[in-house]
Structures are given as C-alpha cells and as structure tokens.
Amino acid sequence: MMFQTLEARFVVGGFARGLELAGRIGQVAEEIGHPPELDLRSTTVHVRVISRDVFGVTRRDLELARGISAAAEALGLRADPTGIEVVELALDTPDHAEVKPFWRAVLGYQDHPLHDREVRDLAGTGPALWFQHTDPHDVPRQRFHLDVRVPPELVRPRIEAALAAGGRLVSEEHAPAFVVLADPQGNQACLTTGLGRD
C-alpha cells in the first residue's frame, strides 16, 4: 500500500504479454465495475488501484487487487515490489497558505481533497507537492526547484495564473525554452517547453 493507493508492477518480458495481462485485468475490472489505472510499458505493467471518489482504498479496491493478482498468477506472473515507488515533493514553508496558490497555478494542480497542506494532479500522473512547516527564515538558498514542462501554448496561461496567485516573474531571458517564476517566499520554478533549445 502506497498511502492512498494499492500498487503493483509485473515484469511481463514483452509487450504482447503485457497486453495479455492488461486484457485480463480489464475483464476483472469490468466484472467488478471498478477500473484500475494501468501503465503498460515494453516489459512491465504497473497497476494502481484507488477509489478516487473517496481518495483512498475501499473494499472494491481490495477486491479488484485480489482479482488482478489472480489474473497475473494465471499467466505465471508475480508482482515485483522493487519497481514500486511514489515520488512526492516537499517544500519547507512557514506559511503554506501564502505559497500554495502559486504552486497550484504553476503545476496546473488542484488542492488535495483531504489534506490542506498538499496540491496534486488528481489524475495521478504527476508527483504530489506538500508543504512542510518550518520556522520563518530569509529567502532560502533553494535546495531544489521544479522544472514543469508543458506544451508551449500553456506557458502564458500558467504564468498569468501564477502571477495572479501572488507569484512574480523572475526572468524570461531564456524564453521560450524556459521562464523562471518565484512564489511569494522566493522559491523558484521554471515553466519549460521543447522550444528554443539547441
């Protein structure tokens, strides 16, 4: 269990075998009436099970997980726990309410439905960003910054949303490759595109 989800990765050895497993998972999901989230790659199938209506694991998720395990076992496949990880980003801040609107705007995320100190991609694709309380301090020497790669046509609306959320424009010197923004506490993020790069 990975906080609000059940996750498993199956090493399938080839794309055709992965499609076969995905098909069997689809049959189980149809029978239960509850779809999982699948990531099919050339040699693996990653499965995430969550009830997004309650943003957590319910009995139907457990039933679906058991069905998925049985479908994989019928194909001679076992889950590989070494491939499971969830990346979350944490930002130290003395006042999360001040910076949260900026990060929600830059990332194109939404508020977590259950946790006030977190914004996330509710579709489950991008990593969550949560705000860890710290004592007030001067503008930090940032230990990390986010590069948020978006289609070029989304850069301007994201900039405008970030500025409206209390952010500031630091630099457009390297646009359209990237634009640097900062939240009200000076933490920076870059909106990047594939344009203007060598």
C-alpha positions as CSV (number, residue, x, y, z in Angstrom):
1,M,0.0,0.0,0.0
2,M,1.4,3.4,-1.0
3,F,-0.6,5.9,1.2
4,Q,-3.9,6.3,-0.7
5,T,-3.3,3.6,-3.3
6,L,-2.6,-0.1,-3.8
7,E,0.2,-0.6,-6.4
8,A,2.0,-3.4,-8.1
9,R,4.4,-3.8,-11.0
10,F,4.5,-7.0,-13.1
11,V,7.6,-7.9,-15.2
12,V,6.0,-9.4,-18.3
13,G,9.0,-9.8,-20.5
14,G,7.5,-8.4,-23.7
15,F,4.8,-6.0,-24.9
16,A,2.4,-8.8,-26.2
17,R,2.5,-10.5,-22.8
18,G,1.8,-7.1,-21.2
19,L,-1.2,-6.6,-23.5
20,E,-2.5,-10.0,-22.5
21,L,-2.2,-9.2,-18.8
22,A,-3.8,-5.8,-19.4
23,G,-6.7,-7.5,-21.2
24,R,-7.3,-9.9,-18.3
25,I,-7.1,-7.0,-15.8
26,G,-9.7,-5.3,-17.9
27,Q,-12.0,-8.3,-17.7
28,V,-11.7,-8.4,-13.9
29,A,-12.4,-4.6,-13.7
30,E,-15.5,-5.0,-15.9
31,E,-16.8,-7.8,-13.6
32,I,-16.3,-5.7,-10.5
33,G,-17.3,-2.4,-12.1
34,H,-14.2,-0.6,-10.9
35,P,-11.3,0.3,-13.2
36,P,-7.7,0.4,-12.1
37,E,-5.0,2.7,-13.5
38,L,-2.6,0.9,-15.9
39,D,0.8,1.9,-17.2
40,L,1.8,-0.6,-20.0
41,R,5.5,-0.5,-21.0
42,S,7.6,-2.7,-23.2
43,T,8.5,-5.2,-20.4
44,T,6.3,-4.2,-17.4
45,V,2.7,-3.4,-16.4
46,H,2.3,-1.1,-13.5
47,V,-1.1,-1.2,-11.8
48,R,-2.6,1.4,-9.4
49,V,-5.9,0.9,-7.6
50,I,-7.7,3.7,-5.8
51,S,-11.2,4.9,-5.3
52,R,-10.9,8.5,-6.4
53,D,-14.3,9.4,-5.1
54,V,-13.0,9.0,-1.5
55,F,-9.3,9.4,-2.4
56,G,-8.3,6.2,-0.7
57,V,-8.6,2.4,-0.7
58,T,-12.0,0.8,-0.3
59,R,-13.3,-2.8,-0.2
60,R,-13.8,-2.6,-4.0
61,D,-10.1,-1.8,-4.4
62,L,-9.2,-4.8,-2.3
63,E,-11.5,-7.0,-4.4
64,L,-10.0,-5.6,-7.6
65,A,-6.4,-6.1,-6.3
66,R,-7.2,-9.8,-5.5
67,G,-8.6,-10.3,-9.0
68,I,-5.6,-8.7,-10.6
69,S,-3.2,-10.9,-8.6
70,A,-5.2,-14.0,-9.6
71,A,-5.1,-12.9,-13.3
72,A,-1.3,-12.4,-13.1
73,E,-0.8,-15.7,-11.4
74,A,-2.8,-17.5,-14.1
75,L,-0.2,-16.2,-16.6
76,G,2.7,-17.2,-14.3
77,L,3.5,-13.6,-13.4
78,R,4.3,-12.3,-9.9
79,A,4.4,-8.7,-8.7
80,D,7.9,-7.2,-8.5
81,P,7.9,-4.9,-5.4
82,T,11.4,-3.4,-6.3
83,G,9.8,-1.3,-9.0
84,I,7.3,0.5,-6.8
85,E,7.9,4.0,-5.7
86,V,5.9,7.2,-5.3
87,V,7.8,10.4,-5.6
88,E,6.4,13.4,-3.7
89,L,8.0,16.8,-3.3
90,A,8.1,18.7,0.0
91,L,8.6,22.4,0.3
92,D,9.6,23.9,3.7
93,T,7.5,27.0,4.4
94,P,6.4,29.0,7.5
95,D,3.1,29.8,5.8
96,H,1.7,27.2,3.4
97,A,-1.4,29.2,2.6
98,E,0.7,32.0,1.2
99,V,2.6,29.9,-1.3
100,K,0.1,27.1,-2.1
101,P,-1.9,29.1,-4.7
102,F,1.3,29.8,-6.7
103,W,2.3,26.2,-6.8
104,R,-1.2,25.0,-7.6
105,A,-1.2,27.5,-10.6
106,V,2.3,26.7,-11.9
107,L,1.8,23.0,-11.8
108,G,-1.8,23.1,-13.0
109,Y,-2.7,21.1,-10.0
110,Q,-5.7,21.1,-7.6
111,D,-6.0,21.1,-3.8
112,H,-5.8,17.6,-2.3
113,P,-9.4,16.8,-1.3
114,L,-8.5,15.7,2.2
115,H,-5.2,17.4,3.1
116,D,-4.9,21.2,3.2
117,R,-1.1,21.2,3.0
118,E,-0.9,19.4,-0.4
119,V,-1.6,20.1,-4.0
120,R,-1.6,17.3,-6.6
121,D,-2.5,16.1,-10.0
122,L,-5.8,14.4,-9.1
123,A,-5.5,12.2,-12.2
124,G,-2.5,10.6,-10.5
125,T,0.2,11.3,-13.1
126,G,2.4,14.0,-11.6
127,P,4.1,13.9,-8.1
128,A,2.3,15.4,-5.2
129,L,3.7,18.6,-3.7
130,W,3.2,19.1,0.0
131,F,4.1,21.9,2.4
132,Q,6.1,21.1,5.5
133,H,6.0,23.6,8.3
134,T,9.3,25.4,9.1
135,D,10.2,28.5,11.2
136,P,10.3,31.8,9.2
137,H,13.6,32.5,7.5
138,D,15.1,34.8,4.9
139,V,14.6,33.9,1.2
140,P,16.2,30.5,1.1
141,R,19.0,29.2,-0.9
142,Q,16.8,26.8,-2.7
143,R,17.8,23.1,-2.4
144,F,15.5,22.2,-5.3
145,H,13.4,23.8,-7.9
146,L,10.8,22.4,-10.2
147,D,11.0,22.3,-14.0
148,V,7.4,22.0,-15.2
149,R,7.4,21.0,-18.9
150,V,4.2,22.0,-20.6
151,P,3.1,22.4,-24.3
152,P,4.1,25.9,-25.5
153,E,0.5,27.1,-25.7
154,L,0.1,26.5,-21.9
155,V,3.0,28.6,-20.8
156,R,1.4,32.0,-20.9
157,P,-1.8,30.9,-19.1
158,R,0.3,29.2,-16.4
159,I,2.4,32.4,-16.0
160,E,-0.7,34.5,-15.7
161,A,-2.2,32.1,-13.1
162,A,1.0,32.1,-11.1
163,L,1.2,35.9,-11.0
164,A,-2.4,36.1,-10.1
165,A,-1.7,33.7,-7.2
166,G,0.9,36.0,-5.7
167,G,4.0,34.9,-7.7
168,R,6.5,37.0,-9.5
169,L,8.3,36.8,-12.8
170,V,12.0,36.3,-12.2
171,S,13.2,36.0,-15.8
172,E,12.0,35.5,-19.4
173,E,15.6,35.8,-20.7
174,H,15.6,32.2,-22.0
175,A,12.0,32.0,-23.3
176,P,10.6,30.0,-25.0
177,A,12.9,27.4,-23.6
178,F,12.1,28.3,-20.0
179,V,10.7,31.1,-17.9
180,V,11.6,31.5,-14.2
181,L,8.9,32.3,-11.6
182,A,9.0,32.6,-7.9
183,D,6.4,32.2,-5.2
184,P,5.8,34.9,-2.5
185,Q,8.5,33.4,-0.4
186,G,11.1,33.4,-3.2
187,N,11.0,29.6,-4.0
188,Q,11.5,29.3,-7.8
189,A,10.1,27.2,-10.5
190,C,10.7,27.1,-14.3
191,L,8.0,26.6,-16.9
192,T,9.8,24.9,-19.7
193,T,9.0,23.8,-23.3
194,G,10.8,21.9,-26.0
195,L,11.2,25.2,-28.0
196,G,14.4,27.3,-28.3
197,R,16.8,24.6,-27.2
198,D,20.0,23.6,-29.1
